[in-house]
Amino acid sequence: MPETEEFKFPSVEEISKNPAFPTAIWELEPHRKGLLPVAVGRGGPLNISWEIHGDGPIKILVGVSPPDAAVATSSREASALFRALINGLGIFNTSWQRQTLHFGHNKGAEYSVLIIDNRGMGKSSRPIMRYSTSEMARDVLEVLDHVGWASERQVHVCGSSMGGMIAQELACLAPSRVASLSLLSTAAALENNTTFLENLANRLRMLAPKSVDRSVRYTAEACFARAWLTRPDGAELPDERGTPRCRFPPGGYRRFESNYARFAAQDVAKQRDRVGFTKLGFLLQAVAAGWHHKSPAQLREMADAVGRNRILVLHGTEDGMIPVPHGRKLIEYIQPGKGLIEEGVGHAPFIERTRWFNELLEEMCATGERLSGR
């Protein structure tokens, strides 16, 4: 993505000096939070950090895994397999702050939003052991039981990328608990469509040291459509007069010059958290994503049990992390009530098209509530 006269990518140093940089992460106060010991008898106990924002009756589990830039390379420089492995890893629950703000704060009387740090990242434990998406789904199920979200058809599950893999496993494990299931930018299994020599070259390039500037920009290029990156910052910010349970910095939350600058600021802030983000946790999660596999038969059985009209599969044509053929196959296998391939959208539709996506998730919740007789 060459720079043009119309748009010049700011450096990490420039972004760090921007007055908006300290306000990139919003201080949204949860209604409940905790650290739950899980996985007793499954290699644990280990602690999983969770928060609930809002106290409304419609319960949403947002899971896990928007774009990460810790060691990313561009879609032009990585095989499909390794592009996918680097996404959704090293993610904290603040990555869903646009949805947390909308559902858990601006509409907190209607919705409750549960966000979780998966094992290996954030405030959760990172035991040295083999991680799997199925075991991570069991962690999530224990948290759901702990917070009292244990009734049938009670939870609206939304997962992106590796989080979508965990959501698949959760729906297979406890389909009767699922009120609706939204799978974003994810895959039944990661596939590599390059030749052996191309794949070898891609892996060698991935191992080459990269500056923070290069890693952040490469990830942005792989995750988002150029048109979105170069637009003025379009985030809907917390409002001092209208957003409940939010701490405001002096001068309020500020805008960046571009969507790219906001994305980069959030990622740099995360990378500077030496406690929440570690290379070890990243690699352990990478193993889980790399070995995830659900067969067409398993997904059909899951869809039968959950109910296809309760399921959304969404993928963007400009996804440079998990290419769109993965989404097409997932739609083919599941035959969801709503299968969307969105033209011109990248790996994170809930960021690129926040308002549209929030409305779509509201529709899925309404459908799930109606089908559950509520």
C-alpha positions in Angstrom: 0.0 0.0 0.0 2.1 2.9 -1.2 1.7 6.3 0.4 0.0 9.0 -1.6 0.0 12.7 -1.6 -3.5 12.5 -0.1 -2.5 10.4 2.9 0.8 9.8 4.8 1.0 7.1 7.4 2.1 8.6 10.7 4.9 7.0 12.5 4.4 5.3 15.9 6.5 8.1 17.4 4.2 10.7 15.9 1.1 8.9 17.1 2.6 8.5 20.6 3.1 12.3 20.8 -0.5 13.0 19.7 -2.6 14.5 22.5 -5.2 11.9 21.8 -2.9 9.0 22.4 -3.5 8.7 26.2 -7.3 8.6 25.5 -7.2 5.7 23.0 -8.4 3.2 25.5 -11.7 4.2 27.1 -12.2 3.8 30.8 -15.5 2.0 30.8 -16.4 0.8 34.3 -18.0 -2.6 34.5 -21.0 -3.4 36.6 -19.4 -6.6 37.8 -15.9 -8.1 37.4 -13.8 -10.9 38.7 -11.0 -13.4 38.4 -12.3 -17.0 38.3 -10.3 -20.1 38.9 -11.2 -22.6 36.1 -9.9 -25.8 34.6 -9.6 -27.9 37.8 -8.9 -31.4 36.5 -8.0 -29.9 33.1 -4.5 -28.8 33.8 -5.6 -26.0 36.2 -6.6 -24.3 38.2 -5.9 -21.1 36.3 -7.5 -17.7 36.6 -9.8 -16.2 33.9 -10.5 -12.4 34.0 -14.0 -11.4 33.2 -16.2 -8.2 33.2 -19.9 -7.5 32.8 -21.0 -4.2 31.4 -24.7 -3.3 31.7 -27.4 -4.9 33.7 -30.1 -5.4 31.0 -31.9 -8.7 30.4 -30.4 -9.5 27.0 -27.1 -11.2 27.6 -24.3 -10.9 25.1 -20.9 -12.8 25.3 -18.5 -10.9 23.0 -15.5 -13.0 22.5 -12.6 -12.6 21.9 -10.2 -11.7 19.2 -10.1 -8.6 17.0 -7.0 -7.7 15.1 -3.6 -7.9 16.7 -0.4 -6.3 15.5 2.2 -7.8 17.7 4.1 -9.8 15.1 1.9 -9.3 12.0 2.9 -9.3 8.4 0.8 -8.2 5.4 -1.4 -10.5 3.4 1.2 -10.2 0.6 3.9 -11.5 2.9 2.3 -14.4 4.7 0.5 -17.7 3.9 -3.1 -18.0 4.8 -2.2 -20.2 7.7 0.2 -17.8 9.4 -1.8 -14.8 8.6 -4.6 -16.4 10.6 -2.4 -17.5 13.5 -1.3 -13.9 14.3 -4.8 -12.6 14.5 -6.9 -12.8 17.6 -3.8 -13.4 19.7 -2.6 -11.1 22.3 -6.0 -9.5 22.6 -7.4 -7.9 25.7 -11.1 -7.3 26.5 -10.7 -3.6 25.7 -10.5 -4.5 22.0 -14.3 -4.7 22.0 -14.7 -1.3 23.5 -16.9 0.0 20.7 -19.4 -2.8 21.3 -19.0 -2.5 25.1 -19.8 1.2 25.0 -22.8 0.7 22.7 -24.5 -2.3 24.4 -23.1 -2.2 27.9 -23.2 1.5 28.6 -25.3 3.5 26.1 -27.9 0.7 26.2 -27.0 -0.9 29.5 -30.6 -1.0 30.7 -31.4 -3.3 27.8 -28.2 -5.4 27.4 -25.5 -7.0 29.6 -22.2 -7.6 27.9 -19.7 -10.2 29.2 -16.1 -9.8 28.0 -13.3 -12.3 28.9 -9.6 -12.3 28.6 -8.7 -15.7 27.2 -6.0 -17.8 29.0 -2.6 -16.5 28.0 -3.5 -12.7 27.8 -4.6 -9.7 29.7 -5.3 -10.3 33.4 -5.9 -14.1 32.9 -3.3 -16.7 33.8 -0.9 -18.0 31.1 0.1 -21.5 32.2 2.8 -23.2 30.2 0.8 -26.0 28.5 -0.8 -26.8 25.2 -3.8 -24.6 24.6 -6.7 -25.6 22.4 -9.9 -23.8 21.3 -12.0 -26.6 22.9 -10.3 -26.1 26.3 -10.7 -22.3 25.9 -14.4 -22.8 25.3 -14.6 -24.8 28.5 -13.0 -21.9 30.3 -15.7 -19.7 28.9 -18.5 -22.1 29.9 -17.2 -22.1 33.5 -17.3 -18.3 33.5 -20.9 -18.4 32.2 -21.9 -20.7 35.0 -20.1 -18.6 37.6 -21.9 -15.3 36.6 -25.3 -17.1 36.5 -25.8 -17.1 32.7 -26.6 -20.8 32.8 -30.2 -21.0 31.5 -31.2 -22.5 28.2 -31.1 -20.1 25.2 -29.8 -17.3 27.4 -26.6 -16.2 25.9 -26.0 -14.4 22.6 -22.5 -15.5 21.5 -20.3 -13.3 19.3 -16.8 -14.3 18.3 -14.3 -13.0 15.8 -11.2 -14.7 14.3 -9.8 -17.1 16.9 -12.7 -16.0 19.1 -15.0 -17.3 16.3 -13.2 -20.7 16.6 -13.8 -20.7 20.4 -17.4 -19.7 19.7 -17.8 -22.7 17.4 -16.4 -25.0 20.1 -18.7 -23.4 22.7 -21.8 -24.0 20.5 -20.8 -27.6 20.0 -20.2 -28.1 23.7 -23.5 -26.5 24.9 -25.8 -25.7 22.0 -28.9 -25.4 24.2 -27.3 -22.5 26.0 -27.0 -20.4 22.8 -29.7 -17.9 22.0 -27.9 -16.7 18.9 -24.4 -17.3 17.4 -22.5 -14.7 15.4 -19.2 -15.9 13.8 -17.1 -13.2 12.3 -14.0 -13.4 10.1 -13.3 -17.0 11.2 -12.8 -20.5 9.9 -13.6 -24.1 10.5 -9.9 -24.8 10.0 -7.0 -22.7 8.7 -5.9 -23.7 5.2 -2.7 -22.8 3.4 -3.2 -22.4 -0.4 0.4 -21.5 -1.3 3.1 -23.7 -2.7 5.8 -25.2 -0.5 8.5 -22.8 -1.6 6.1 -19.8 -1.2 5.1 -20.9 2.2 8.7 -21.4 3.2 9.7 -18.0 2.0 6.7 -16.5 3.9 7.7 -18.1 7.1 11.2 -16.9 6.8 10.0 -13.4 6.2 7.8 -13.7 9.3 10.8 -14.6 11.4 12.7 -11.5 10.3 12.8 -8.8 12.9 10.5 -5.9 12.3 10.2 -2.4 13.8 7.0 -1.5 15.6 6.2 0.9 12.8 6.4 -1.9 10.2 4.4 -4.5 12.3 1.6 -2.0 13.1 1.3 -0.9 9.5 1.4 -4.4 8.0 -1.3 -5.5 10.3 -3.4 -2.5 9.5 -3.0 -3.2 5.8 -4.0 -6.8 6.3 -6.9 -6.2 8.5 -8.6 -3.1 7.1 -9.6 -1.7 3.7 -7.4 1.1 2.6 -10.4 3.4 2.1 -11.2 3.0 5.8 -7.7 3.4 7.0 -7.3 6.8 5.3 -10.6 8.3 6.4 -10.8 10.7 9.3 -11.2 9.0 12.7 -14.9 7.9 12.8 -15.1 6.3 16.2 -18.2 7.2 18.2 -16.6 8.4 21.4 -18.0 8.3 25.0 -20.1 11.3 25.8 -19.6 13.1 29.1 -23.2 14.1 29.2 -24.7 10.8 28.0 -22.4 7.8 28.7 -22.9 6.3 32.2 -20.2 4.5 34.2 -17.3 6.0 32.2 -14.3 7.9 33.6 -13.3 10.8 31.5 -9.7 12.2 31.2 -9.1 16.0 31.4 -10.4 17.4 28.2 -12.4 14.3 27.4 -11.7 11.6 24.8 -10.0 13.1 21.7 -10.1 12.3 18.0 -7.1 11.2 15.9 -6.5 12.4 12.4 -7.4 9.1 10.8 -8.8 5.6 11.5 -5.3 4.3 11.0 -3.9 6.5 13.8 -6.5 5.3 16.2 -5.9 1.7 15.4 -2.1 2.1 15.7 -2.5 4.0 19.1 -4.6 1.2 20.6 -2.2 -1.4 19.4 0.9 0.4 20.7 -0.8 1.0 24.0 -1.4 -2.8 24.2 2.1 -3.7 23.3 3.5 -1.4 26.0 1.6 -3.4 28.6 4.4 -5.8 29.6 2.2 -7.6 32.1 -0.9 -8.2 30.0 0.9 -9.0 26.7 3.7 -11.5 26.5 5.3 -13.5 23.7 4.8 -16.7 25.6 1.0 -16.1 25.9 0.9 -15.2 22.3 2.7 -18.4 21.2 0.5 -20.6 23.4 -2.7 -19.0 21.9 -1.2 -19.5 18.4 -1.0 -23.2 19.0 -4.7 -23.2 19.8 -5.7 -21.3 16.6 -3.4 -23.4 14.4 -4.8 -26.7 15.5 -8.5 -25.7 15.5 -10.5 -28.0 13.2 -14.3 -28.5 13.0 -15.4 -30.9 10.2 -18.4 -30.1 8.0 -20.3 -32.9 9.9 -19.5 -31.4 13.3 -20.7 -28.0 12.1 -23.9 -29.3 10.6 -24.6 -31.2 13.9 -23.9 -28.0 15.8 -26.2 -25.9 13.5 -29.0 -28.5 13.9 -28.7 -28.2 17.7 -28.4 -24.5 17.9 -30.9 -23.7 15.1 -29.8 -22.2 11.8 -32.1 -19.2 12.1 -30.1 -18.2 15.2 -26.8 -18.2 13.4 -24.9 -15.4 11.5 -21.7 -16.0 9.6 -20.0 -12.8 8.4 -16.8 -12.4 6.3 -15.3 -9.5 4.4 -13.9 -9.8 0.9 -10.9 -7.6 1.8 -9.9 -9.8 4.8 -6.1 -10.2 4.6 -5.8 -12.2 7.8 -8.2 -15.1 7.2 -9.1 -14.9 3.5 -12.7 -14.9 2.4 -12.7 -18.5 1.0 -12.7 -19.6 4.7 -15.9 -17.7 5.3 -17.6 -19.0 2.2 -16.8 -22.6 3.3 -18.1 -21.9 6.8 -21.4 -20.7 5.2 -21.5 -23.8 3.0 -21.0 -26.1 6.0 -23.3 -24.4 8.5 -26.0 -23.1 6.1 -26.8 -20.3 8.6 -30.0 -18.3 8.7 -27.9 -15.2 7.8 -24.6 -15.7 5.8 -23.0 -12.4 4.6 -20.0 -11.9 2.4 -19.4 -8.1 2.6 -17.7 -6.4 -0.4 -14.9 -4.1 0.5 -14.8 -5.0 4.2 -11.6 -6.2 6.0 -11.0 -8.5 8.9 -12.8 -6.5 11.6 -16.2 -5.4 10.4 -17.2 -4.4 13.9 -14.5 -1.7 13.8 -14.8 -0.7 10.1 -18.6 -0.5 10.2 -19.3 -0.2 13.8 -22.8 1.3 13.6 -23.9 -1.1 10.9 -22.5 -4.1 12.8 -24.0 -3.0 16.1 -27.4 -2.9 14.4 -26.8 -6.3 12.9 -25.9 -7.8 16.3 -29.1 -6.2 17.7 -31.1 -7.9 15.0 -29.4 -11.2 15.9 -30.3 -10.7 19.5 -33.9 -9.8 18.7 -34.2 -13.0 16.5 -32.7 -15.2 19.3 -35.0 -13.6 21.9 -38.1 -14.1 19.7 -37.2 -17.8 18.9 -36.7 -18.3 22.6 -40.2 -17.1 23.4 -39.1 -13.8 25.1 
